[in-house]
Amino acid sequence: MKKRILIPYASYGNGHKAIAEYIANYFKKEDPELEIATLDLITYSMKIIGPWSKKANSFLMLNMPSVHDFFYRIFNSKVGGKIADEGSMILFKNKKMAQIIKDFNPDLTISTHFFGSSLIAYYNHKGLINSRLITVVTDYEAHELWINDYKTDDYIIDGNEKEAKALSKKGIDAKKIKAFGIPIAPKVIDNFNRNEVLKKYNLSGLKPICVFFGGGGNGSLTTVPYIKKIASNNSSIDFIFIAGKNETSKKMVDTYQESKGLNNIITLGFTKDVPELLQLADFVVSKPGGVQSTECLYFKIPILMITPSGGQEIANYKYFEEMGYGKFFHTAWGLNRFITAVSNNPKIITNFHNNMLKNNNGAAMAKMYNLAQKILKDSK
């Protein structure tokens, strides 16, 4: 009988979904006999309120990061976390959701969102299912919501040893905590031909290349002043600006490029060629999202971080700065000044790259796969 793995996530932003899909694709490739299902909790959440909460979260992250950070801190306590956890049960606990999970009847659940972990813990307690549970923390700090149900978790996967020690100090059994790193598995182009890719994007390859992520899949207008500033003041660097799904930001950058006669900017909308672009880049400018930062770490591409949405993204950039993987900038002026220094002294970026080479996050997915297989074997 095939073993079943459920991978629930909640599509608040793109990160939780992206990691869920990375896990599903990797596991399917390694063991085609596994029956794997991903589940977006928002799809089956309470009508109106569920989709509204998603839109509200996206709005706060992109437009009011200080407010988003306020709520992050309010709920980052045992009391606050408990209140939010109970609220999630109201939002997601319904007959339709219960029936879907019951029908699938997972042997193992790998949750990439804390609400998914809470839901599975609840259904296990009620006897609806009997699923082992792995919670994957998708940022470099585990908010209280990630550990509300730690007693029912078989394992918690986190991004680094420092955070593993912090979780242990909170009373979580150290044996449950696995500091594998955030598990991702981008499609690496084995026969990557740099000259062909340079030709594809009409680049000479004679200048350093910066891939500038404009704010995730939905894009963000807050990054536009940054790309304008650094592109107009650093003609010795080629910039690839990815606007995501935000057509407005793309048009703004295109218009600026034409008005200034700049020939060192390429603008893209939403693209699935991120692995290719990261293999091409010398460095990246991006918001410090968990997935985007980890993808840079996977490819060992230094990251210059801007416009965090508060909360977990602040923790992410602090971790990357502490480890020497990149640098955070509060203003476009500061970023521009640093990039100008980089154009004069490329060793600044090389030092970040060398620090990244010491990190083994690329093995995180394989480690988690082996752990999952052990759990499934033991549960026979």
C-alpha positions as CSV (number, residue, x, y, z in Angstrom):
1,M,0.0,0.0,0.0
2,K,1.3,3.4,-1.0
3,K,2.4,5.8,1.8
4,R,0.6,9.1,1.8
5,I,2.2,12.4,2.6
6,L,0.1,15.6,3.0
7,I,1.8,19.0,2.6
8,P,-0.5,21.7,3.9
9,Y,0.4,25.4,3.5
10,A,-1.5,28.7,3.7
11,S,-0.8,31.1,0.8
12,Y,-0.1,34.2,2.8
13,G,2.6,35.4,0.5
14,N,4.5,33.0,-1.8
15,G,7.0,31.4,0.5
16,H,4.9,28.8,2.2
17,K,3.5,27.6,-1.1
18,A,6.9,27.6,-2.8
19,I,8.5,25.4,-0.1
20,A,5.5,23.0,-0.1
21,E,5.9,22.6,-3.9
22,Y,9.7,22.2,-3.6
23,I,9.1,19.4,-1.1
24,A,6.4,17.7,-3.1
25,N,8.4,17.7,-6.4
26,Y,11.6,16.5,-4.7
27,F,9.8,13.6,-2.9
28,K,8.0,12.6,-6.0
29,K,11.2,12.5,-7.9
30,E,13.0,10.5,-5.3
31,D,10.2,8.0,-4.6
32,P,7.5,7.8,-7.3
33,E,5.6,5.3,-5.1
34,L,4.7,7.9,-2.6
35,E,1.2,9.5,-2.8
36,I,1.7,13.2,-2.2
37,A,-0.9,15.9,-2.0
38,T,-0.4,19.7,-1.3
39,L,-3.2,21.6,0.3
40,D,-3.7,25.3,0.4
41,L,-5.7,25.9,3.6
42,I,-7.0,29.2,2.2
43,T,-8.9,27.4,-0.5
44,Y,-11.1,25.6,2.1
45,S,-11.1,28.3,4.8
46,M,-14.2,30.2,6.0
47,K,-15.8,32.0,3.1
48,I,-15.0,35.7,2.7
49,I,-12.9,35.9,5.9
50,G,-10.3,33.5,4.6
51,P,-9.6,35.3,1.3
52,W,-9.9,38.6,3.1
53,S,-7.3,37.7,5.6
54,K,-4.9,36.8,2.8
55,K,-5.5,40.1,1.1
56,A,-5.1,42.0,4.4
57,N,-1.8,40.2,5.1
58,S,-0.5,41.0,1.7
59,F,-1.5,44.6,1.9
60,L,0.2,45.1,5.3
61,M,3.4,43.4,4.2
62,L,3.7,45.5,1.1
63,N,2.3,48.8,2.2
64,M,2.3,49.0,6.0
65,P,5.3,46.9,7.2
66,S,5.4,48.7,10.6
67,V,1.8,47.6,11.3
68,H,2.6,44.1,10.1
69,D,5.6,44.0,12.4
70,F,3.4,45.2,15.3
71,F,1.0,42.3,14.9
72,Y,4.0,39.9,14.5
73,R,5.3,41.0,17.9
74,I,1.9,41.0,19.6
75,F,1.4,37.3,18.7
76,N,5.0,36.3,19.3
77,S,4.2,35.3,22.9
78,K,2.6,32.3,24.5
79,V,-0.6,34.2,25.2
80,G,-0.7,35.9,21.8
81,G,0.3,32.7,20.0
82,K,-2.5,30.8,21.7
83,I,-5.1,33.4,20.7
84,A,-4.0,33.4,17.1
85,D,-3.9,29.6,17.1
86,E,-7.5,29.4,18.4
87,G,-8.5,32.0,15.8
88,S,-7.0,29.8,13.0
89,M,-9.2,26.9,14.2
90,I,-12.3,29.0,13.6
91,L,-10.9,30.0,10.2
92,F,-9.9,26.6,8.9
93,K,-11.8,24.0,10.9
94,N,-14.8,23.1,8.9
95,K,-16.6,19.9,7.6
96,K,-15.2,20.3,4.0
97,M,-11.6,20.6,5.2
98,A,-12.1,17.7,7.6
99,Q,-13.5,15.5,4.9
100,I,-10.7,16.2,2.5
101,I,-8.0,15.4,5.1
102,K,-9.9,12.4,6.4
103,D,-10.3,11.0,2.8
104,F,-6.6,11.4,2.1
105,N,-5.7,9.9,5.5
106,P,-2.0,10.9,5.5
107,D,0.6,8.7,7.1
108,L,2.8,11.8,7.4
109,T,2.1,15.5,7.2
110,I,4.8,18.0,6.4
111,S,3.4,21.4,7.2
112,T,5.0,24.6,5.8
113,H,2.6,26.8,7.7
114,F,1.9,26.9,11.4
115,F,-1.8,26.8,10.8
116,G,-1.4,23.5,9.0
117,S,0.4,22.0,11.9
118,S,-2.3,23.2,14.3
119,L,-5.0,21.7,12.2
120,I,-3.4,18.3,11.9
121,A,-2.7,18.2,15.6
122,Y,-6.4,18.9,16.2
123,Y,-7.6,16.2,13.8
124,N,-5.1,13.7,15.3
125,H,-6.4,14.5,18.8
126,K,-10.0,14.0,17.7
127,G,-9.1,10.7,16.1
128,L,-10.1,11.7,12.6
129,I,-6.7,10.8,11.3
130,N,-3.5,9.3,12.8
131,S,-0.7,11.2,11.0
132,R,2.9,11.8,12.0
133,L,3.8,15.4,11.8
134,I,6.8,17.5,10.7
135,T,6.7,21.3,10.9
136,V,9.0,23.2,8.6
137,V,9.8,26.7,9.7
138,T,10.1,28.8,6.6
139,D,12.0,31.8,8.0
140,Y,15.2,32.1,10.1
141,E,13.3,32.8,13.3
142,A,10.5,30.6,14.7
143,H,7.6,32.8,15.7
144,E,5.6,31.5,18.7
145,L,2.9,30.3,16.3
146,W,5.3,27.7,14.8
147,I,5.7,26.0,18.2
148,N,2.2,26.2,19.7
149,D,1.8,22.5,19.0
150,Y,5.4,21.4,19.6
151,K,4.3,18.6,21.9
152,T,2.4,16.9,19.1
153,D,5.2,17.5,16.5
154,D,7.4,14.6,15.7
155,Y,10.0,17.0,14.4
156,I,10.5,20.7,13.8
157,I,12.8,21.7,10.9
158,D,14.5,25.1,11.3
159,G,17.0,27.1,9.4
160,N,20.0,27.2,11.6
161,E,21.8,26.0,14.7
162,K,21.3,29.3,16.6
163,E,17.5,29.1,16.3
164,A,17.6,25.4,17.2
165,K,19.3,26.4,20.5
166,A,16.6,29.1,21.1
167,L,13.8,26.6,20.6
168,S,15.5,24.2,23.0
169,K,15.6,26.9,25.6
170,K,11.9,27.3,25.3
171,G,11.4,23.8,26.5
172,I,11.2,21.9,23.2
173,D,13.0,18.5,23.3
174,A,16.2,18.9,21.4
175,K,15.7,15.6,19.7
176,K,12.7,17.0,18.0
177,I,14.6,19.9,16.5
178,K,16.5,19.4,13.3
179,A,18.6,22.4,12.1
180,F,18.7,21.1,8.6
181,G,18.1,24.5,7.0
182,I,15.1,25.6,5.0
183,P,14.4,22.8,2.5
184,I,14.4,24.0,-1.1
185,A,15.4,22.2,-4.3
186,P,15.5,24.6,-7.3
187,K,15.9,23.1,-10.8
188,V,19.6,23.6,-11.4
189,I,20.6,23.8,-15.0
190,D,23.3,21.1,-15.2
191,N,24.4,22.1,-18.7
192,F,24.2,25.8,-17.9
193,N,25.7,27.7,-20.8
194,R,26.5,31.2,-19.6
195,N,27.1,32.6,-23.1
196,E,23.7,31.4,-24.3
197,V,21.9,32.9,-21.3
198,L,23.8,36.2,-21.7
199,K,22.6,36.2,-25.3
200,K,19.0,35.5,-24.2
201,Y,19.0,38.6,-22.1
202,N,21.1,40.6,-24.5
203,L,23.9,41.1,-22.1
204,S,27.6,41.4,-22.9
205,G,28.9,39.6,-19.8
206,L,31.6,42.3,-19.5
207,K,29.9,43.9,-16.5
208,P,28.9,42.5,-13.1
209,I,25.2,41.4,-13.2
210,C,22.8,42.3,-10.5
211,V,19.4,40.5,-10.3
212,F,17.0,42.8,-8.6
213,F,13.8,41.2,-7.2
214,G,11.1,43.9,-7.0
215,G,9.1,42.4,-4.1
216,G,8.1,38.8,-4.6
217,G,5.4,37.4,-6.9
218,N,3.0,40.3,-6.3
219,G,5.7,42.9,-6.8
220,S,6.0,46.1,-4.7
221,L,6.2,49.8,-5.6
222,T,8.5,50.4,-2.5
223,T,11.5,48.9,-4.4
224,V,11.2,51.2,-7.4
225,P,13.1,54.1,-5.9
226,Y,16.0,51.7,-5.2
227,I,16.3,50.4,-8.7
228,K,16.1,53.9,-10.1
229,K,18.8,55.2,-7.9
230,I,21.3,52.4,-8.3
231,A,20.8,51.9,-12.1
232,S,21.2,55.6,-12.9
233,N,24.4,55.9,-10.8
234,N,26.1,52.6,-11.6
235,S,26.4,52.3,-15.4
236,S,29.3,49.8,-14.9
237,I,26.8,47.2,-13.7
238,D,23.9,45.5,-15.6
239,F,20.6,45.2,-13.7
240,I,17.8,42.7,-14.3
241,F,14.7,44.0,-12.6
242,I,12.0,41.5,-11.9
243,A,8.7,43.2,-11.2
244,G,6.7,40.1,-10.5
245,K,3.0,40.4,-11.1
246,N,3.0,44.1,-10.4
247,E,2.6,45.6,-13.9
248,T,2.7,49.1,-12.4
249,S,6.2,48.8,-11.0
250,K,7.4,47.4,-14.4
251,K,5.9,50.3,-16.3
252,M,7.4,52.8,-13.9
253,V,10.9,51.3,-14.3
254,D,10.5,51.1,-18.1
255,T,9.4,54.7,-18.3
256,Y,12.3,55.8,-16.1
257,Q,14.7,53.9,-18.2
258,E,13.4,55.4,-21.5
259,S,13.4,59.0,-20.0
260,K,17.0,58.7,-18.8
261,G,18.3,56.8,-21.8
262,L,19.6,54.0,-19.6
263,N,21.0,50.9,-21.3
264,N,21.9,48.9,-18.2
265,I,18.4,47.8,-17.1
266,I,16.4,44.8,-18.3
267,T,12.9,44.6,-16.8
268,L,10.9,41.4,-16.5
269,G,7.4,40.6,-15.2
270,F,6.6,37.3,-13.5
271,T,9.2,34.7,-14.5
272,K,9.8,31.0,-13.8
273,D,13.4,31.4,-14.8
274,V,14.7,32.4,-11.3
275,P,17.2,29.5,-11.1
276,E,18.7,30.5,-14.4
277,L,18.9,34.1,-13.4
278,L,20.6,33.2,-10.1
279,Q,23.1,31.1,-11.9
280,L,23.8,34.1,-14.0
281,A,24.0,36.8,-11.3
282,D,27.0,38.1,-9.4
283,F,24.8,39.4,-6.6
284,V,21.1,40.0,-5.8
285,V,19.0,42.9,-4.4
286,S,15.8,41.7,-2.7
287,K,13.5,41.9,0.2
288,P,14.7,39.4,2.9
289,G,11.9,36.9,2.4
290,G,12.6,33.4,3.7
291,V,12.4,31.6,0.3
292,Q,14.2,34.3,-1.7
293,S,17.0,34.6,0.7
294,T,17.4,30.8,0.9
295,E,17.4,30.5,-2.9
296,C,20.3,33.0,-2.9
297,L,22.1,30.9,-0.3
298,Y,21.5,27.7,-2.3
299,F,23.2,29.2,-5.3
300,K,25.8,31.0,-3.1
301,I,24.8,34.4,-4.6
302,P,25.3,37.3,-2.1
303,I,22.2,39.3,-1.3
304,L,21.8,43.0,-0.6
305,M,18.5,43.3,1.4
306,I,16.0,46.2,1.4
307,T,12.4,47.1,2.4
308,P,11.6,44.3,4.9
309,S,8.0,43.7,5.8
310,G,8.8,43.6,9.5
311,G,8.6,40.6,11.7
312,Q,10.2,37.5,10.2
313,E,11.9,39.5,7.4
314,I,13.8,41.5,10.0
315,A,15.0,38.3,11.6
316,N,16.0,37.0,8.2
317,Y,18.2,40.0,7.3
318,K,19.8,40.0,10.8
319,Y,20.7,36.3,10.3
320,F,22.2,36.9,6.9
321,E,24.2,39.9,8.1
322,E,25.5,38.0,11.1
323,M,26.6,35.1,9.0
324,G,28.3,37.4,6.4
325,Y,26.0,36.4,3.5
326,G,24.9,39.9,2.6
327,K,24.0,43.3,3.9
328,F,20.9,45.2,4.7
329,F,20.2,48.8,3.7
330,H,17.6,51.2,5.1
331,T,17.7,53.6,2.2
332,A,18.2,53.8,-1.5
333,W,21.1,56.2,-0.9
334,G,22.9,53.6,1.3
335,L,22.4,50.8,-1.2
336,N,23.6,53.0,-4.0
337,R,26.7,54.0,-2.1
338,F,27.5,50.4,-1.3
339,I,27.0,49.2,-4.9
340,T,29.3,52.0,-6.1
341,A,31.9,50.6,-3.7
342,V,31.3,47.1,-5.1
343,S,31.8,48.3,-8.7
344,N,35.2,49.7,-7.6
345,N,36.1,46.7,-5.4
346,P,34.5,43.4,-6.4
347,K,36.2,41.6,-3.5
348,I,33.4,43.0,-1.2
349,I,31.0,40.7,-2.9
350,T,33.5,37.8,-3.1
351,N,33.8,37.8,0.7
352,F,30.0,37.3,1.0
353,H,30.2,34.5,-1.5
354,N,33.1,32.8,0.3
355,N,31.1,32.9,3.6
356,M,28.1,31.3,1.8
357,L,30.3,28.5,0.5
358,K,30.7,27.3,4.1
359,N,26.9,26.8,4.5
360,N,25.3,23.4,3.8
361,N,21.7,24.5,3.3
362,G,21.7,22.8,-0.1
363,A,21.6,19.4,1.7
364,A,18.5,20.4,3.7
365,M,16.0,18.8,1.4
366,A,17.8,15.5,1.2
367,K,18.2,15.4,5.0
368,M,14.5,16.0,5.5
369,Y,13.6,13.3,2.8
370,N,15.7,10.8,4.7
371,L,14.0,11.7,7.9
372,A,10.6,11.4,6.3
373,Q,11.4,7.9,4.9
374,K,12.6,6.8,8.4
375,I,9.3,8.0,9.9
376,L,7.3,6.2,7.2
377,K,9.3,3.0,7.7
378,D,8.9,3.1,11.5
379,S,5.2,3.7,11.2
380,K,4.5,0.4,9.3
